[in-house]
Amino acid sequence: MQYDPYSRGIQEDPFPTYHYFLDHEPCTYNAAMDFYALFRFEDVWEATLDWKTYSSSLGPTLENRGQIPGELFSIIGMDPPRHTRIRNLVSRGFTPKRIAALEEEVRRLAARYLDPLLGERRFDVQQEFAVKLPMDVISVLLGIPEPDRDWYRHTVDKGLERDPDTGQLSAESLALLGESRAYVLELLAERRRRPHDDLISVIAEAEYADCDGTMRRLADEEVAGFAALLAGAGAETTAKLMGNTVVYLARHADQRRWVFEDSAARLPDALEEVLRYDAPSQFQGRVTTSDVTIHGVAIPRDARVALVTGAACRDPREFPDPDRLDLRRRPDRSIYFGYGQHVCIGKSLARLEARVALEELARRWPDWQVDEAGLTRTYQAHVRGFQNVPIVT
């Protein structure tokens, strides 16, 4: 048994593999790809907190061995104290007040996509709705003009795809990611000349005290990196959460009825259970700063390590009957949004978008069914979810 996070089999169904490693090999080494992996909840939890040993300085991709500066991945490629200072700066765009104020706009955008589908008996809810809404919300936050949003969403989405044979980003994907980055740099140049009331302007204009005490602003590449993080890690994971929830609620119609009997009280917790059951972000890459031994396995300094969130969320040591979707479940701890220094900065926004999306969908089609034969999955390595979710209304 080997754990290859970039394989098609893992994308389709990782859980048999996860259960093997959870039970028999909680710390493993993949010699072909030269990385280690941790699977159990407690190990992933502790490693996530221990940023001094498990550094984020090479970013989340396991293949990076230093040839790509970690900070090109934005704050997910940094460690404290710089990470803390930059995070505090960009957090100004994610205050509770600013997020709460977005709800009306999120509902308007949801209605814009769902209302034209009211006469349809069958449609692809993922492509017609779930992939569009989160990126539109991110675009509103960033300040991307409405005529450019479809292009930007498509470019980022295709740019994240991996070659199914090699597991690597294709030349086409790299080119598309470059195009999206160039677009943000162009927009940033315009915002530096004429600031707007948007997130790009806020973080481009804000000053912070760097580690040496110097007051500075983010460089253009740093702002572009953060925009890429929001578009890739934020919008894509939220889109997958929405699609996953549509599928799993359809498969558990009795639980769905219970949730929507009182959606205001029950839907937020139901979304948390879907996140645990099938986390959109399945693993996070780290690099060790010292030798460490876990479960008898010696991990050397400078080794790449995968913290396998998807497995940790199915660990029976933490979650009773973990393979059962239980929308009434109230766990004591969660790891799917990260924890500690690297807890997801956009988690409140993701929760808002998913809640509003499911409320608006259920308001129009309370008894939707999923055409299981039409389900297909994406192949984006770091993000697990559906490419197509055809529903029958």
C-alpha positions as CSV (number, residue, x, y, z in Angstrom):
1,M,0.0,0.0,0.0
2,Q,1.4,3.4,-1.0
3,Y,0.0,6.9,-0.4
4,D,0.2,9.1,-3.5
5,P,-2.0,12.2,-3.0
6,Y,-1.7,13.1,-6.7
7,S,-3.0,9.7,-8.0
8,R,-6.4,9.4,-9.7
9,G,-7.4,6.6,-7.3
10,I,-6.9,8.9,-4.3
11,Q,-9.0,11.5,-6.0
12,E,-11.8,9.1,-6.7
13,D,-11.9,7.3,-3.3
14,P,-9.1,7.9,-0.8
15,F,-10.8,6.4,2.3
16,P,-9.8,2.7,2.0
17,T,-6.2,3.9,1.7
18,Y,-6.6,6.3,4.6
19,H,-8.0,3.5,6.8
20,Y,-5.1,1.2,6.1
21,F,-2.6,3.9,7.1
22,L,-4.7,5.0,10.1
23,D,-4.6,1.5,11.5
24,H,-1.3,0.1,10.3
25,E,1.1,2.8,9.3
26,P,0.2,6.2,10.8
27,C,3.5,7.6,9.7
28,T,4.6,6.5,6.3
29,Y,7.4,7.3,3.7
30,N,6.8,7.4,0.0
31,A,10.2,6.7,-1.4
32,A,9.3,7.3,-5.1
33,M,8.1,10.8,-4.3
34,D,10.4,11.4,-1.3
35,F,7.9,12.6,1.3
36,Y,6.5,11.4,4.7
37,A,2.8,11.5,5.6
38,L,0.9,11.7,8.9
39,F,-2.7,10.4,9.1
40,R,-4.0,10.3,12.6
41,F,-6.0,13.2,14.0
42,E,-3.8,13.8,17.0
43,D,-0.6,13.8,14.9
44,V,-2.0,16.1,12.3
45,W,-3.4,18.4,15.0
46,E,0.0,18.5,16.9
47,A,2.0,19.0,13.7
48,T,-0.3,21.8,12.6
49,L,0.3,23.6,15.9
50,D,4.0,22.9,15.9
51,W,5.0,25.3,13.2
52,K,8.6,25.5,14.5
53,T,9.1,21.8,13.6
54,Y,6.7,21.5,10.6
55,S,7.4,24.7,8.7
56,S,5.2,26.1,5.9
57,S,8.2,27.9,4.3
58,L,8.1,25.8,1.1
59,G,4.4,26.1,0.6
60,P,1.7,23.4,0.3
61,T,3.1,21.5,-2.8
62,L,5.2,18.5,-1.9
63,E,7.3,18.6,-5.0
64,N,8.7,22.0,-4.0
65,R,12.2,21.5,-2.6
66,G,13.2,25.1,-2.5
67,Q,13.3,25.9,-6.2
68,I,10.1,28.0,-5.6
69,P,10.2,30.6,-2.8
70,G,7.6,29.7,-0.3
71,E,6.3,33.2,-0.1
72,L,5.1,33.0,-3.7
73,F,2.3,30.9,-2.1
74,S,1.4,34.0,-0.1
75,I,0.9,33.6,3.7
76,I,0.5,29.8,3.4
77,G,4.2,29.8,2.5
78,M,5.3,31.7,5.6
79,D,6.0,31.0,9.2
80,P,5.7,33.4,12.2
81,P,6.7,36.1,13.0
82,R,6.4,37.4,9.4
83,H,3.3,35.2,8.8
84,T,1.6,36.8,11.8
85,R,2.3,40.3,10.6
86,I,1.1,39.8,7.1
87,R,-1.9,37.8,8.2
88,N,-2.9,40.6,10.6
89,L,-2.7,43.0,7.6
90,V,-4.8,41.0,5.2
91,S,-7.3,40.1,8.0
92,R,-8.6,43.7,7.7
93,G,-10.5,42.5,4.7
94,F,-12.1,39.6,6.7
95,T,-13.5,41.3,9.8
96,P,-16.9,39.9,11.1
97,K,-18.5,43.2,10.1
98,R,-17.3,43.0,6.5
99,I,-18.2,39.3,6.1
100,A,-21.7,39.8,7.6
101,A,-22.3,42.7,5.3
102,L,-21.7,40.4,2.3
103,E,-24.8,38.2,3.0
104,E,-27.2,40.3,1.0
105,E,-24.8,40.4,-2.0
106,V,-24.2,36.6,-1.7
107,R,-28.0,36.0,-1.9
108,R,-28.4,38.3,-4.8
109,L,-25.6,36.5,-6.7
110,A,-27.2,33.1,-5.8
111,A,-30.6,34.2,-7.1
112,R,-28.9,35.5,-10.3
113,Y,-27.7,31.9,-11.1
114,L,-30.6,29.9,-9.7
115,D,-33.7,31.8,-10.9
116,P,-33.1,31.2,-14.6
117,L,-33.0,27.5,-13.8
118,L,-36.5,27.4,-12.2
119,G,-38.1,25.9,-15.3
120,E,-35.4,23.2,-15.7
121,R,-36.1,19.6,-14.6
122,R,-32.4,18.7,-14.7
123,F,-29.3,20.8,-14.6
124,D,-25.6,20.6,-13.4
125,V,-25.7,22.4,-10.1
126,Q,-21.9,22.4,-9.9
127,Q,-21.2,24.0,-13.2
128,E,-24.3,26.3,-13.2
129,F,-24.0,27.4,-9.6
130,A,-21.4,26.1,-7.2
131,V,-18.3,26.9,-9.2
132,K,-19.6,30.4,-10.1
133,L,-20.9,31.7,-6.8
134,P,-17.7,31.6,-4.6
135,M,-15.5,33.1,-7.3
136,D,-18.0,35.9,-7.9
137,V,-17.9,36.6,-4.1
138,I,-14.1,36.6,-4.2
139,S,-14.2,38.8,-7.2
140,V,-16.5,41.3,-5.4
141,L,-14.1,41.3,-2.4
142,L,-11.0,41.8,-4.6
143,G,-12.6,44.3,-6.9
144,I,-12.5,42.4,-10.2
145,P,-14.8,44.1,-12.6
146,E,-17.9,42.1,-13.5
147,P,-17.2,41.7,-17.2
148,D,-13.9,39.9,-16.3
149,R,-15.2,37.5,-13.7
150,D,-16.1,34.6,-15.9
151,W,-12.7,34.7,-17.6
152,Y,-10.9,34.9,-14.3
153,R,-12.9,32.1,-12.8
154,H,-12.2,29.8,-15.8
155,T,-8.5,30.7,-15.9
156,V,-8.0,30.0,-12.2
157,D,-10.0,26.8,-12.3
158,K,-8.2,25.3,-15.3
159,G,-4.9,26.5,-14.0
160,L,-5.3,24.3,-10.9
161,E,-5.8,21.1,-12.8
162,R,-3.2,18.4,-12.8
163,D,-2.2,16.0,-15.5
164,P,-4.0,12.7,-14.6
165,D,-1.0,10.6,-15.8
166,T,1.9,12.5,-14.2
167,G,0.2,14.2,-11.2
168,Q,2.0,17.4,-12.2
169,L,0.7,20.8,-13.3
170,S,0.7,20.8,-17.1
171,A,2.3,23.5,-19.3
172,E,-1.2,24.7,-20.1
173,S,-2.1,25.0,-16.4
174,L,1.1,26.9,-15.5
175,A,0.4,29.3,-18.4
176,L,-3.1,29.9,-17.2
177,L,-1.9,30.5,-13.7
178,G,0.6,33.0,-15.1
179,E,-2.2,34.8,-17.0
180,S,-4.4,35.1,-13.9
181,R,-1.4,36.5,-11.9
182,A,-0.6,39.0,-14.7
183,Y,-4.2,40.1,-14.7
184,V,-4.2,40.8,-10.9
185,L,-0.9,42.7,-11.3
186,E,-2.5,44.9,-13.9
187,L,-5.5,45.5,-11.8
188,L,-3.2,46.3,-8.8
189,A,-1.3,48.9,-10.8
190,E,-4.6,50.6,-11.6
191,R,-5.7,50.4,-7.9
192,R,-2.4,52.0,-6.8
193,R,-3.2,54.9,-9.1
194,R,-6.9,55.1,-8.1
195,P,-7.8,53.1,-5.0
196,H,-11.3,51.6,-4.7
197,D,-13.3,50.3,-1.8
198,D,-12.1,46.7,-2.4
199,L,-9.7,44.2,-0.8
200,I,-6.9,44.7,-3.3
201,S,-6.9,48.5,-2.5
202,V,-7.1,47.8,1.3
203,I,-4.1,45.5,1.4
204,A,-2.1,47.4,-1.2
205,E,-2.4,50.6,0.7
206,A,-2.0,49.3,4.3
207,E,1.3,49.5,6.1
208,Y,2.7,47.1,8.6
209,A,5.8,46.8,10.8
210,D,8.2,44.2,9.3
211,C,10.2,41.9,11.5
212,D,13.1,44.4,11.6
213,G,10.7,47.2,12.7
214,T,10.6,48.8,9.2
215,M,7.3,50.2,8.1
216,R,6.4,48.9,4.7
217,R,3.7,47.9,2.3
218,L,3.2,44.6,0.5
219,A,5.0,44.3,-2.8
220,D,3.1,43.8,-6.0
221,E,4.0,40.1,-6.1
222,E,2.8,39.6,-2.5
223,V,-0.6,41.2,-3.2
224,A,-0.9,39.1,-6.4
225,G,0.0,36.0,-4.3
226,F,-2.7,36.7,-1.8
227,A,-5.3,37.2,-4.6
228,A,-4.2,33.8,-6.1
229,L,-4.6,32.2,-2.7
230,L,-8.1,33.6,-2.3
231,A,-9.1,32.5,-5.8
232,G,-7.5,29.1,-5.7
233,A,-7.7,27.9,-2.1
234,G,-10.8,30.0,-1.1
235,A,-13.2,29.8,-4.0
236,E,-12.3,26.3,-5.2
237,T,-12.6,24.7,-1.8
238,T,-15.9,26.5,-1.1
239,A,-17.3,25.3,-4.5
240,K,-16.3,21.8,-3.6
241,L,-18.0,22.1,-0.2
242,M,-21.2,23.2,-1.9
243,G,-21.2,20.4,-4.4
244,N,-20.3,17.8,-1.7
245,T,-23.2,19.0,0.5
246,V,-25.7,18.8,-2.4
247,V,-24.7,15.2,-3.1
248,Y,-24.5,14.0,0.5
249,L,-27.8,15.6,1.5
250,A,-29.5,13.9,-1.5
251,R,-28.0,10.6,-0.4
252,H,-29.4,11.1,3.2
253,A,-32.8,12.5,2.5
254,D,-34.1,11.8,6.0
255,Q,-31.2,13.9,7.5
256,R,-31.8,16.6,4.8
257,R,-35.5,16.9,5.9
258,W,-34.4,17.3,9.5
259,V,-31.9,20.0,8.6
260,F,-34.4,22.1,6.6
261,E,-37.1,21.8,9.2
262,D,-35.0,24.5,11.0
263,S,-32.2,25.5,8.7
264,A,-31.2,28.6,10.6
265,A,-30.3,26.4,13.6
266,R,-29.2,23.2,12.0
267,L,-27.6,24.0,8.6
268,P,-24.4,25.5,10.0
269,D,-23.6,22.4,12.0
270,A,-24.6,20.2,9.1
271,L,-22.1,21.9,6.9
272,E,-19.4,21.3,9.6
273,E,-20.2,17.6,9.4
274,V,-19.9,17.5,5.6
275,L,-16.5,19.3,5.9
276,R,-15.4,16.5,8.3
277,Y,-16.9,13.7,6.3
278,D,-15.2,14.8,3.0
279,A,-12.8,17.7,3.5
280,P,-12.3,19.7,0.2
281,S,-8.7,20.3,1.3
282,Q,-7.3,16.7,1.8
283,F,-3.7,17.5,2.8
284,Q,-1.2,20.3,3.6
285,G,2.5,20.2,2.8
286,R,5.1,21.0,5.4
287,V,8.9,20.8,5.7
288,T,10.7,19.7,8.9
289,T,13.2,22.0,10.5
290,S,14.8,19.3,12.7
291,D,14.9,15.5,13.0
292,V,11.7,14.0,14.5
293,T,10.5,10.5,15.2
294,I,6.8,9.5,15.0
295,H,5.4,6.0,15.5
296,G,8.9,4.7,15.2
297,V,9.6,6.4,11.9
298,A,12.6,8.7,11.8
299,I,11.8,11.8,9.7
300,P,15.0,13.8,8.9
301,R,15.4,17.5,8.8
302,D,14.4,19.2,5.6
303,A,12.0,16.4,4.7
304,R,8.6,17.1,3.0
305,V,5.7,16.0,5.1
306,A,2.0,15.7,4.1
307,L,-0.5,16.4,6.9
308,V,-3.4,14.3,5.7
309,T,-6.5,16.2,6.8
310,G,-8.8,13.9,4.9
311,A,-7.6,10.9,6.9
312,A,-7.5,12.8,10.2
313,C,-11.2,13.6,9.8
314,R,-12.0,9.9,9.5
315,D,-9.9,8.8,12.4
316,P,-12.0,6.6,14.8
317,R,-9.8,7.6,17.7
318,E,-11.3,11.1,17.4
319,F,-14.7,10.5,15.8
320,P,-17.0,7.6,16.7
321,D,-18.2,5.7,13.6
322,P,-16.3,8.2,11.4
323,D,-17.5,6.8,8.0
324,R,-21.1,7.6,8.9
325,L,-22.5,11.0,7.9
326,D,-24.3,12.3,11.0
327,L,-25.6,15.8,10.6
328,R,-26.3,15.9,14.3
329,R,-22.7,15.2,15.2
330,R,-21.1,17.8,17.5
331,P,-17.3,17.1,17.7
332,D,-15.0,18.7,20.2
333,R,-12.3,19.5,17.7
334,S,-12.0,20.1,13.9
335,I,-9.0,20.3,11.6
336,Y,-10.5,20.8,8.1
337,F,-10.0,24.6,8.3
338,G,-6.5,24.2,9.8
339,Y,-5.7,25.3,13.3
340,G,-3.4,27.6,15.2
341,Q,-1.2,29.9,13.2
342,H,-2.5,28.6,9.9
343,V,-6.2,28.5,10.5
344,C,-8.1,29.4,7.3
345,I,-8.4,33.2,7.1
346,G,-11.5,32.9,5.0
347,K,-13.4,30.2,7.0
348,S,-16.2,32.6,8.0
349,L,-16.7,33.7,4.4
350,A,-16.8,30.0,3.2
351,R,-19.4,29.1,5.9
352,L,-21.5,32.1,4.9
353,E,-21.4,31.3,1.2
354,A,-22.2,27.6,1.7
355,R,-25.1,28.3,4.1
356,V,-26.7,30.9,1.8
357,A,-26.2,28.6,-1.3
358,L,-27.9,25.6,0.3
359,E,-30.7,27.8,1.7
360,E,-31.4,29.3,-1.7
361,L,-31.2,25.9,-3.4
362,A,-33.6,24.2,-0.9
363,R,-36.0,27.2,-1.1
364,R,-36.5,26.5,-4.9
365,W,-36.0,22.7,-5.0
366,P,-36.5,21.2,-1.5
367,D,-36.5,17.6,-2.8
368,W,-33.7,17.6,-5.3
369,Q,-32.2,14.3,-6.4
370,V,-28.7,13.7,-7.8
371,D,-28.2,11.8,-11.0
372,E,-25.4,9.6,-9.6
373,A,-24.4,8.2,-13.0
374,G,-23.6,11.8,-14.1
375,L,-21.2,12.6,-11.2
376,T,-17.6,13.3,-12.2
377,R,-14.7,14.5,-10.1
378,T,-12.1,17.2,-10.6
379,Y,-8.4,16.4,-10.6
380,Q,-6.7,19.2,-8.7
381,A,-4.7,17.3,-6.1
382,H,-5.1,19.6,-3.2
383,V,-8.8,20.0,-3.7
384,R,-11.2,17.0,-3.7
385,G,-14.7,17.4,-5.0
386,F,-17.0,17.1,-8.0
387,Q,-16.6,18.5,-11.4
388,N,-20.2,17.8,-12.4
389,V,-23.3,17.3,-10.1
390,P,-26.4,16.8,-12.2
391,I,-29.6,17.1,-10.2
392,V,-33.2,16.3,-11.0
393,T,-35.7,18.8,-9.5
